[in-house]
Amino acid sequence: MIDLHTHTVLSDGELLPFELARRAEALGLSGLAITDHVDASNIDSVVPALVKAAAKLKGHVSLDIVPGAEITHVPPALIAELVQEARRLGARIVVVHGETLAEPVKEGTNRAAIEALADILSHPGLISPDDARAAKEKGVALEITARKGHSISNGHVAKAAAMAGALMVINTDAHSPSDLIAKATALKVLLGAGLTPDEAARVFENSRTILEKALRRTDA
């Protein structure tokens, strides 16, 4: 299991980065991206802090830790600028908080995230066929989520992604210790979204591919 979307006390999560990493390690995860919520107000402090934490942990835990960011509730016209800023500051995986049905995310956010070449569009709600096709063309992964509330559109997202041939990933959007899950539970979430076992296996492979790409960025 690789989880590419999690949060710490640096935004609205409950754990420090080191404890989050340890709890993920104890569950048997092989990779973890810490992607705290950012906008223009905190991006300059949050991303460097996560970069520092990930660097300190290297060699001390059995899983790969990648610093990232989740661009959250940012007006669509500003998303590309903040994606670039997050990467400049050292975020190796950039997530954009998609048009979940659980929150009043501004319309157009999904498309802006795709055009900005975010790595992952999280919980994209009732994503349109056009946006799913754009995600396929741009190589942006669409998230199937284990997070309560955001997960109510998983079936729609899985169907739209499959029809478009877009990449899918499975993440927890963890904010607390109980949000983290092992691979067996992640598989159940994927099957519950309507994927076949073979399709679910490819989703896990997609996460590995994105993680490896992020690690190459780290080593550059």
Backbone bond lengths (Angstrom), bond angles and torsions (degrees), N, CA, C in turn:
res aa  C-N    CA-C-N  psi(-1)  N-CA   C-N-CA  omega(-1)  CA-C   N-CA-C  phi
1 M - - - 1.474 - - 1.526 109.56 -
2 I 1.305 114.75 131.58 1.457 122.76 174.67 1.525 107.00 -123.82
3 D 1.315 116.44 127.23 1.462 121.47 -178.60 1.526 108.30 -113.83
4 L 1.318 116.15 116.93 1.458 121.61 -173.85 1.527 113.43 -106.18
5 H 1.332 116.89 18.53 1.470 120.10 -178.05 1.522 108.78 -153.62
6 T 1.350 116.77 97.30 1.462 121.74 179.86 1.526 109.69 -143.07
7 H 1.346 114.99 165.78 1.460 120.88 -175.67 1.523 111.93 -134.34
8 T 1.330 116.05 153.62 1.458 123.11 179.03 1.525 109.99 -128.76
9 V 1.334 115.45 -171.91 1.467 119.71 177.88 1.523 112.48 -66.41
10 L 1.317 117.59 -9.70 1.458 120.00 176.59 1.532 111.66 -70.52
11 S 1.339 116.85 -14.73 1.465 119.94 167.43 1.522 107.26 -130.27
12 D 1.335 118.82 -107.10 1.463 119.42 -176.41 1.519 113.51 -117.00
13 G 1.330 117.28 19.86 1.449 120.67 176.34 1.522 111.68 -85.08
14 E 1.337 115.99 175.68 1.461 121.57 -174.83 1.526 113.56 -102.31
15 L 1.329 118.27 -15.90 1.456 121.12 -171.74 1.525 111.87 -115.42
16 L 1.323 115.45 151.51 1.452 120.60 167.54 1.522 109.42 -69.57
17 P 1.322 118.35 156.71 1.469 119.83 -179.57 1.522 114.07 -54.88
18 F 1.339 118.26 -40.75 1.460 119.51 -178.45 1.527 111.60 -64.64
19 E 1.330 117.01 -40.58 1.465 118.26 179.26 1.522 111.28 -70.29
20 L 1.311 117.35 -38.70 1.465 119.82 176.13 1.520 110.14 -57.93
21 A 1.334 116.01 -44.85 1.469 120.23 179.43 1.525 111.15 -62.00
22 R 1.326 117.25 -42.78 1.462 120.35 -179.23 1.520 111.27 -65.01
23 R 1.318 117.64 -42.22 1.461 120.00 179.81 1.530 111.06 -66.63
24 A 1.323 117.11 -36.73 1.468 119.92 176.09 1.523 110.38 -66.05
25 E 1.317 116.52 -40.54 1.456 121.14 177.65 1.526 111.07 -60.96
26 A 1.321 116.32 -43.08 1.465 121.08 -178.84 1.525 112.04 -64.40
27 L 1.330 116.64 -27.52 1.471 120.70 177.38 1.526 112.81 -82.30
28 G 1.328 116.74 -5.93 1.454 120.21 178.36 1.512 115.02 91.84
29 L 1.340 117.55 14.05 1.466 118.77 177.21 1.519 110.08 -67.74
30 S 1.324 115.80 147.87 1.466 120.47 177.77 1.519 112.41 -104.06
31 G 1.327 117.15 -10.93 1.459 120.64 179.17 1.515 110.95 -156.02
32 L 1.330 115.76 145.87 1.458 121.23 -177.71 1.520 109.35 -146.40
33 A 1.328 116.29 127.06 1.462 121.20 170.12 1.525 108.06 -105.05
34 I 1.325 116.17 129.41 1.458 120.84 176.45 1.521 106.74 -100.04
35 T 1.315 115.62 113.62 1.471 121.68 -167.85 1.530 109.93 -126.48
36 D 1.302 116.23 68.47 1.459 118.92 -177.25 1.530 111.98 -65.13
37 H 1.341 113.82 152.69 1.459 120.77 -179.77 1.529 110.83 -62.96
38 V 1.319 115.76 132.91 1.458 119.76 175.94 1.524 110.65 -138.68
39 D 1.324 113.56 152.76 1.458 122.55 165.37 1.526 105.90 -141.76
40 A 1.310 118.04 -161.98 1.469 119.79 -176.39 1.527 112.57 -66.39
41 S 1.322 117.86 -19.95 1.462 121.01 -174.75 1.520 114.08 -78.14
42 N 1.343 117.73 -27.78 1.466 119.43 -171.98 1.517 115.32 -131.31
43 I 1.321 117.21 -0.64 1.455 119.68 -174.69 1.529 112.02 -60.82
44 D 1.337 117.29 -34.58 1.465 121.23 -177.77 1.527 112.94 -68.47
45 S 1.308 117.78 -23.12 1.460 120.26 179.71 1.526 112.62 -100.52
46 V 1.323 117.03 -39.56 1.463 120.41 -174.08 1.524 112.31 -69.36
47 V 1.319 117.01 -50.23 1.469 118.75 -175.54 1.528 112.17 -62.31
48 P 1.342 119.98 -48.66 1.475 118.38 177.11 1.525 113.29 -59.74
49 A 1.333 117.93 -34.17 1.460 120.50 177.98 1.525 110.99 -64.25
50 L 1.327 116.99 -40.03 1.463 120.50 178.34 1.522 111.30 -70.47
51 V 1.323 116.50 -36.22 1.467 120.13 175.86 1.529 109.86 -60.42
52 K 1.323 116.55 -44.20 1.464 121.61 179.63 1.526 111.05 -63.42
53 A 1.332 116.67 -44.95 1.459 120.51 -179.44 1.524 111.61 -62.64
54 A 1.327 116.93 -44.40 1.457 120.60 179.72 1.519 111.63 -62.97
55 A 1.324 116.37 -40.00 1.461 120.29 179.51 1.527 111.09 -65.65
56 K 1.328 118.01 -40.49 1.459 121.93 179.22 1.530 111.70 -65.07
57 L 1.324 116.80 -34.59 1.462 120.79 -176.95 1.527 113.18 -77.61
58 K 1.306 117.14 -19.85 1.458 120.02 -175.77 1.522 110.56 -57.83
59 G 1.331 115.47 126.54 1.448 121.17 -179.45 1.512 114.29 89.06
60 H 1.334 116.89 -7.41 1.461 120.94 -178.47 1.525 112.71 -110.88
61 V 1.313 117.75 -6.68 1.454 122.64 176.57 1.523 108.57 -131.66
62 S 1.325 115.77 159.34 1.465 120.49 -174.51 1.519 113.30 -89.48
63 L 1.313 118.09 0.30 1.457 121.28 179.21 1.531 109.43 -118.50
64 D 1.322 115.49 159.38 1.458 121.15 177.93 1.524 109.76 -82.30
65 I 1.324 116.29 127.26 1.464 122.38 178.79 1.522 108.67 -109.50
66 V 1.320 116.28 127.24 1.457 121.48 -177.26 1.522 109.32 -122.51
67 P 1.330 117.58 128.66 1.462 119.87 175.96 1.524 110.81 -77.64
68 G 1.313 115.67 139.02 1.462 118.99 -179.40 1.512 112.18 -146.22
69 A 1.321 115.27 -158.96 1.461 121.40 179.14 1.516 108.22 -161.99
70 E 1.323 115.57 147.86 1.463 120.55 170.50 1.522 108.16 -115.96
71 I 1.320 115.90 111.26 1.460 122.23 176.95 1.528 106.90 -71.67
72 T 1.338 116.55 116.68 1.464 120.16 -165.10 1.529 112.69 -125.55
73 H 1.343 115.23 126.20 1.464 122.59 177.92 1.531 111.85 51.27
74 V 1.301 115.70 39.29 1.463 121.83 177.03 1.528 108.29 -92.89
75 P 1.325 119.62 135.49 1.459 120.33 176.49 1.530 110.59 -52.28
76 P 1.323 117.63 136.97 1.467 120.12 -175.71 1.522 114.22 -50.10
77 A 1.325 118.50 -37.56 1.464 121.01 -177.29 1.523 112.54 -66.63
78 L 1.342 117.83 -18.24 1.462 121.58 -178.03 1.525 113.42 -101.91
79 I 1.321 117.25 -4.75 1.462 120.14 -173.73 1.523 112.20 -63.68
80 A 1.307 118.03 -46.57 1.473 120.27 -177.48 1.524 111.15 -59.14
81 E 1.328 116.41 -41.44 1.466 120.81 179.45 1.526 111.37 -61.06
82 L 1.335 117.08 -42.36 1.457 120.21 -177.64 1.526 112.07 -76.50
83 V 1.324 117.64 -31.19 1.466 119.62 172.92 1.522 109.56 -59.98
84 Q 1.313 116.40 -46.99 1.462 120.62 178.73 1.524 111.80 -63.18
85 E 1.331 117.00 -40.47 1.456 121.20 179.77 1.527 111.04 -64.71
86 A 1.328 116.28 -42.84 1.465 119.94 178.47 1.521 110.75 -59.18
87 R 1.307 116.29 -42.47 1.471 119.60 179.80 1.523 110.79 -67.94
88 R 1.308 117.33 -38.51 1.462 120.42 179.10 1.525 110.71 -62.35
89 L 1.315 116.27 -34.80 1.453 121.38 -178.97 1.523 113.33 -80.48
90 G 1.322 116.27 -8.68 1.464 119.24 175.51 1.512 116.59 116.98
91 A 1.321 118.58 3.48 1.467 120.26 176.10 1.516 109.40 -67.13
92 R 1.322 116.56 124.55 1.467 120.93 -177.40 1.519 112.53 -95.40
93 I 1.321 116.18 -17.93 1.463 121.81 171.34 1.524 107.29 -132.76
94 V 1.317 116.23 123.09 1.466 120.90 179.28 1.523 108.69 -111.95
95 V 1.308 114.20 120.80 1.460 123.38 176.55 1.525 107.70 -105.12
96 V 1.318 116.25 143.98 1.472 119.41 170.25 1.522 108.14 -115.93
97 H 1.313 115.33 131.35 1.462 124.68 -179.69 1.525 108.65 -68.10
98 G 1.341 115.08 106.46 1.452 120.10 -172.91 1.518 114.65 -80.18
99 E 1.322 115.09 -175.26 1.458 122.98 -172.22 1.525 112.28 -80.53
100 T 1.337 115.38 57.34 1.455 121.71 177.58 1.527 111.80 -54.06
101 L 1.324 115.99 149.06 1.462 120.65 175.78 1.518 111.63 -75.78
102 A 1.340 117.01 -11.75 1.457 120.93 -175.25 1.523 113.66 -87.57
103 E 1.334 118.49 -9.06 1.464 122.16 -177.44 1.530 109.41 -142.96
104 P 1.337 117.28 157.73 1.472 120.48 -178.08 1.527 112.25 -83.99
105 V 1.318 116.52 63.03 1.468 120.92 178.54 1.531 108.92 -72.09
106 K 1.307 116.14 138.79 1.462 120.22 -174.43 1.526 111.54 -66.96
107 E 1.320 116.26 134.80 1.458 121.70 177.29 1.530 109.27 -58.26
108 G 1.308 115.37 139.28 1.457 121.06 -177.67 1.518 112.94 100.29
109 T 1.341 116.38 -9.67 1.461 120.17 179.79 1.523 111.68 -63.95
110 N 1.329 116.79 -42.81 1.473 119.17 -179.32 1.527 111.23 -57.88
111 R 1.321 116.48 -49.33 1.461 119.74 -177.78 1.537 110.87 -66.16
112 A 1.319 117.21 -39.98 1.466 119.96 179.45 1.525 111.12 -62.24
113 A 1.324 116.99 -39.62 1.468 120.70 178.53 1.520 111.43 -64.18
114 I 1.310 115.54 -40.10 1.469 120.50 179.62 1.523 110.30 -67.30
115 E 1.320 116.68 -45.70 1.462 120.10 -179.96 1.529 111.34 -65.85
116 A 1.331 117.35 -27.71 1.459 121.59 179.13 1.519 112.31 -80.39
117 L 1.335 116.28 -4.15 1.468 122.56 179.21 1.530 112.03 62.52
118 A 1.331 116.12 41.63 1.455 119.56 169.46 1.526 108.44 -59.80
119 D 1.318 116.56 156.32 1.465 118.98 177.07 1.514 111.43 -72.71
120 I 1.339 115.49 -40.68 1.464 121.00 -175.94 1.521 109.44 -137.77
121 L 1.326 116.22 134.73 1.455 122.43 169.49 1.524 106.39 -99.90
122 S 1.323 116.30 108.29 1.463 119.55 -174.58 1.524 110.97 -80.37
123 H 1.335 113.91 149.37 1.471 123.74 176.64 1.536 112.16 24.14
124 P 1.348 117.26 71.36 1.474 119.82 -173.21 1.516 115.29 -80.82
125 G 1.323 118.49 13.23 1.458 120.84 173.49 1.519 112.94 60.83
126 L 1.320 116.31 -135.96 1.467 121.60 -178.97 1.530 109.33 -87.49
127 I 1.313 115.48 61.56 1.460 120.89 -178.15 1.518 110.59 -56.79
128 S 1.317 116.19 138.62 1.459 120.95 -176.99 1.521 110.44 -78.17
129 P 1.343 116.95 156.65 1.468 119.57 175.36 1.528 112.47 -57.15
130 D 1.332 116.75 -38.28 1.470 119.85 179.41 1.528 111.16 -63.28
131 D 1.328 116.58 -42.49 1.460 119.54 179.83 1.525 110.97 -69.34
132 A 1.311 116.93 -35.99 1.467 119.48 176.95 1.525 110.81 -64.20
133 R 1.323 115.89 -39.59 1.478 119.11 177.31 1.527 110.54 -67.17
134 A 1.327 116.96 -38.32 1.463 120.23 177.48 1.526 110.67 -63.85
135 A 1.330 116.93 -38.62 1.463 120.83 177.16 1.522 110.41 -61.69
136 K 1.321 116.30 -40.84 1.465 120.43 175.94 1.525 110.80 -60.04
137 E 1.327 116.78 -47.88 1.464 121.39 -177.09 1.523 112.21 -65.06
138 K 1.332 117.05 -35.65 1.465 121.80 -176.04 1.531 112.90 -90.87
139 G 1.330 116.98 -9.18 1.457 119.82 -179.00 1.514 114.11 75.72
140 V 1.333 116.62 25.91 1.465 121.21 178.34 1.526 108.73 -91.77
141 A 1.326 117.21 127.62 1.461 121.15 -178.44 1.519 110.84 -80.81
142 L 1.325 115.67 141.14 1.457 122.29 176.60 1.524 108.75 -101.07
143 E 1.313 115.29 136.23 1.462 120.25 -171.46 1.518 113.55 -93.55
144 I 1.337 114.73 130.35 1.457 122.62 162.01 1.528 104.85 -95.40
145 T 1.325 117.57 128.11 1.459 120.67 -169.48 1.517 112.88 -117.70
146 A 1.318 115.12 145.41 1.457 121.34 173.52 1.527 111.54 -90.47
147 R 1.310 117.49 -0.13 1.468 122.04 -174.14 1.528 111.01 -77.09
148 K 1.331 115.45 127.70 1.462 120.86 177.88 1.518 110.04 -56.60
149 G 1.320 116.82 139.88 1.465 121.59 -178.55 1.506 110.98 89.95
150 H 1.314 116.61 -64.46 1.461 120.05 178.01 1.527 111.61 -60.98
151 S 1.340 116.66 -28.22 1.467 120.86 -172.82 1.523 113.92 -76.02
152 I 1.330 118.29 -7.43 1.466 118.75 -175.19 1.529 112.85 -66.44
153 S 1.335 117.10 -18.17 1.466 119.10 178.01 1.528 112.57 -104.09
154 N 1.326 117.72 13.77 1.466 120.13 -178.61 1.521 112.83 -55.33
155 G 1.331 116.97 -42.58 1.452 119.99 -178.50 1.518 111.73 -61.60
156 H 1.327 116.48 -42.91 1.461 120.53 177.94 1.527 111.15 -64.02
157 V 1.338 116.16 -44.89 1.464 119.87 -178.99 1.522 110.56 -62.04
158 A 1.318 116.84 -44.14 1.468 120.79 -179.60 1.524 111.15 -61.98
159 K 1.315 116.64 -42.43 1.463 120.23 179.90 1.522 111.27 -66.35
160 A 1.333 116.62 -45.55 1.467 120.69 -179.45 1.524 110.87 -63.52
161 A 1.330 116.65 -42.15 1.464 120.18 179.69 1.516 111.03 -65.42
162 A 1.333 116.67 -42.58 1.464 120.32 -179.43 1.520 111.06 -63.94
163 M 1.316 117.73 -42.55 1.460 121.24 -179.66 1.525 111.53 -65.16
164 A 1.330 116.47 -34.40 1.466 120.73 -178.88 1.524 112.50 -87.02
165 G 1.325 116.57 -15.41 1.458 119.93 -174.33 1.508 113.14 77.12
166 A 1.343 116.96 21.98 1.464 121.45 -178.64 1.524 110.87 -79.41
167 L 1.312 115.48 153.33 1.459 120.78 176.01 1.523 110.13 -68.13
168 M 1.325 115.75 144.36 1.454 121.77 172.68 1.513 109.40 -123.35
169 V 1.343 116.20 149.39 1.464 122.28 171.21 1.523 108.19 -132.95
170 I 1.326 116.59 159.25 1.456 122.55 176.51 1.525 108.05 -115.03
171 N 1.336 116.61 122.95 1.452 122.47 179.64 1.520 110.24 -133.71
172 T 1.334 115.58 165.97 1.464 119.06 179.51 1.516 113.85 -98.98
173 D 1.343 118.20 -25.00 1.472 120.24 -170.50 1.526 108.32 56.12
174 A 1.334 116.02 41.40 1.460 121.23 -173.05 1.522 112.02 -63.84
175 H 1.330 114.90 134.75 1.461 122.43 173.37 1.530 111.23 -119.02
176 S 1.320 116.88 -20.39 1.459 122.00 -178.06 1.529 109.20 -136.48
177 P 1.347 117.86 165.61 1.465 119.94 -179.09 1.522 113.42 -56.13
178 S 1.326 116.76 -37.81 1.466 119.97 -176.96 1.520 112.97 -70.77
179 D 1.329 117.96 -13.18 1.470 120.93 180.00 1.523 112.34 -77.31
180 L 1.317 117.61 -25.58 1.463 120.53 -178.89 1.524 109.87 -67.80
181 I 1.323 116.80 143.90 1.459 121.14 -178.29 1.518 110.65 -135.42
182 A 1.313 114.90 154.48 1.461 121.70 174.30 1.531 109.21 -86.12
183 K 1.317 116.08 172.23 1.463 120.86 -175.17 1.524 112.32 -61.73
184 A 1.323 117.32 -36.17 1.467 119.84 -178.57 1.522 111.10 -60.80
185 T 1.323 117.22 -39.69 1.464 120.52 178.07 1.520 110.78 -71.70
186 A 1.335 116.90 -39.37 1.466 119.77 177.27 1.523 110.72 -59.59
187 L 1.326 116.60 -38.62 1.465 120.04 177.98 1.520 110.91 -61.86
188 K 1.318 116.98 -41.15 1.465 120.17 178.66 1.527 110.89 -62.87
189 V 1.330 116.93 -38.36 1.475 120.19 178.17 1.530 110.09 -62.91
190 L 1.322 116.25 -42.82 1.467 120.01 179.95 1.520 111.51 -66.23
191 L 1.316 116.94 -43.27 1.462 119.64 178.12 1.520 110.67 -65.52
192 G 1.326 116.30 -36.26 1.463 120.40 177.52 1.521 112.94 -65.83
193 A 1.337 115.83 -25.10 1.464 120.57 177.32 1.527 111.84 -81.37
194 G 1.324 116.67 -3.89 1.452 120.35 176.12 1.511 115.52 103.85
195 L 1.332 117.52 4.35 1.460 120.19 179.62 1.530 110.47 -79.48
196 T 1.320 116.14 152.64 1.450 121.51 172.87 1.524 108.93 -82.36
197 P 1.331 118.26 164.33 1.468 119.23 176.50 1.526 113.16 -56.62
198 D 1.334 117.60 -38.62 1.468 119.75 178.15 1.529 111.24 -66.08
199 E 1.325 116.90 -41.17 1.464 119.79 177.74 1.527 110.62 -65.23
200 A 1.325 116.44 -39.07 1.461 119.91 178.11 1.523 111.11 -62.83
201 A 1.319 116.68 -39.52 1.473 120.05 178.39 1.516 110.80 -61.35
202 R 1.330 116.89 -37.56 1.468 119.83 178.48 1.530 111.26 -68.52
203 V 1.332 116.85 -32.47 1.465 120.06 177.24 1.527 110.06 -62.64
204 F 1.329 116.64 -43.77 1.467 119.73 177.44 1.530 110.90 -62.99
205 E 1.321 116.24 -37.32 1.473 119.87 177.32 1.529 110.99 -65.22
206 N 1.327 116.57 -37.85 1.468 119.86 178.37 1.525 111.07 -59.79
207 S 1.333 116.18 -42.01 1.465 119.65 178.95 1.520 111.00 -62.24
208 R 1.322 116.63 -40.85 1.460 120.57 177.63 1.529 110.80 -62.08
209 T 1.316 117.07 -42.31 1.467 121.00 179.76 1.525 111.09 -62.57
210 I 1.330 116.94 -44.73 1.465 120.68 179.64 1.524 110.64 -65.13
211 L 1.334 116.90 -40.60 1.458 120.20 178.63 1.525 111.11 -62.86
212 E 1.325 116.76 -44.68 1.462 119.93 -179.37 1.525 111.53 -63.07
213 K 1.325 116.35 -38.22 1.463 120.61 175.76 1.521 110.49 -62.46
214 A 1.334 116.20 -42.23 1.463 120.85 178.85 1.518 111.42 -63.81
215 L 1.320 117.20 -39.22 1.456 121.04 -179.81 1.530 110.81 -67.12
216 R 1.314 116.49 -34.57 1.462 119.41 175.99 1.529 110.11 -65.42
217 R 1.323 117.49 -36.85 1.461 120.86 175.88 1.521 109.94 -63.43
218 T 1.324 116.58 -39.71 1.458 121.44 -179.33 1.526 110.86 -63.31
219 D 1.318 115.58 -39.75 1.460 120.53 -175.68 1.527 113.08 -81.11
220 A 1.329 116.21 -11.85 1.478 119.37 -176.17 1.510 111.55 -68.74
